[in-house]
Amino acid sequence: MRESYAKGERTVIFLPTKNLALHLMNALSGFRTKPLLVHGGLTKKQYREIMVEHHTRKDAPLLLATP
């Protein structure tokens, strides 16, 4: 992940639970860009907004996702 992020590549990490994803998101708070979080509790509108942001940001966002 570190190598991909350093190269400016988009990175997706799948985690089994929302709580684990939130924990990782907090642990990665020192990164230059805030990770994006996608989980099953989002509305369609929230999901769409996050996906648009993920695909349009130029600073290689990190996407954390749960099933």
N, C-alpha and C positions, 0 to 999 in steps of 0.2 A: 504494500500500500504506500509506503513512504516513497519508494522509487517512482511509482506512477504519479503520485501527487507532486513530487519534485519536477517531473517532466511536464506538468500542466495537463495531465490526462484526467478525464472524468473517472471517478471511482465510485463503485457501489458496493456496500457491505450489507449482507443480509444477516439479520439477527433473529433469534427465536421469539423474543418477547419485547414489548414496548419498553418495559422497565430497563432491560439490558441495553436497548438502543439509547434511551435517555442517559443512562450511566456513561456509555461510551461517548455520547455527544458532549457531556460535561467534561469528560477526560480530555477531549480534543479541543477544548475551548481556546487553547493557546495557538491554534493554527491561524494562518493569516485570513482564512475565510470561514465563516460559520457553516458547519455541516447542515444539510437539509434532512428532515426526518419524514418518512412516509410510513403510516401504520393504518390498520383497519378501522380505527375510530374517526378517520377524517371524512368529511362530507365530500361529495363529488366536486364541489366548487373549490374546496381547500386542496384536494388532490391535484386538480387541474392547475391551480395557481403554483403549486410547488413544482410540478412537472415543467411548466412554462419557464419558471425561474431556473430550473436545472439545465434546461436546454438552451437558454439565452444568455446566461452569465458567462462572461469571458474568463473568469478567474478559477476555472476548474473546480466546481463545487463537488464536495463529497456527499453522497447520498446514502443515508442509513435507512434500511427498509426492514419491515417485519412481514410475515405472511398474512 
